[in-house]
């Protein structure tokens, strides 16, 4: 479980770093939504950044759960 949680954390960090460098925030005066724009200028939502943060959090949580995991004695 420790190895899988480390892999999940690294994937989450990679997604987060990629999204923070690829997507740029853009102010949209017409809409009150927070949107981002990719380098081609297309407007997209901020879901990829949220997914990166969520995946990193899940990986870290699984890692700390696996540290305190004790097997039941019969």
N, C-alpha and C positions, 0 to 999 in steps of 0.2 A: 504494500500500500504506500510505503514511503517513496518508492521509485515512481509510481504512477502520479502521486501528488506533486512530486518535483517536476515531472514532465508537464502536468497540467499548469503548474505555476509558470514554467518557462514559456509555454505556448501562449498563456494569457499575457505575459509581459511582452512577447514578440508582437502579438496583435495590438496591444496598447501602444507600443513604440511605433509600429507601422502606421497606425491610424493617426497618431499625433503628428507624424511627419508628413503624411500624405494628404489628409483632410485639413482644411483651414477654416476657421470660423468666418462666417459672412453675416453681416447685418442685413436683414430684410425689412425694409421700412413698411411694406404693404402688409405683411403677415407679422403676427406677434410671436411666431414660433422661432425657436433657435435652430438654425440650420447651419450646415457646413457646405463648403464647395470644394470639389476636387480640383486638381490642376487644370482640367479641361474647362472648368467654369460651371459644371453642372451642380445644381443644388441637391444635397442629400441630407438625410437626418443624421443625428448623432448616435445612432444605434451601434455602429462598430466600436466606438470608444467605450460605450457602456458594456458591450459584450467582453471587451478586453479586461475591464475592471472587474466584472463579475467572475470571469474565468480565473483571474489571478487570486481573487478572494476565496473562491472555492478550493483552489489548489493549496493555498496556505492553511485553510481550515482543515482540509484532509490531512495535511502534514502534521499539524499539532494534535489531531485526534489519533493519528497513528503512533505518535510518541507516547501517549498515555494508554495505549491499547494493551490490556493484559488478558491473557487467555484464562478461561475459567478452569479451575482445577476440579477434577472429578473425584 
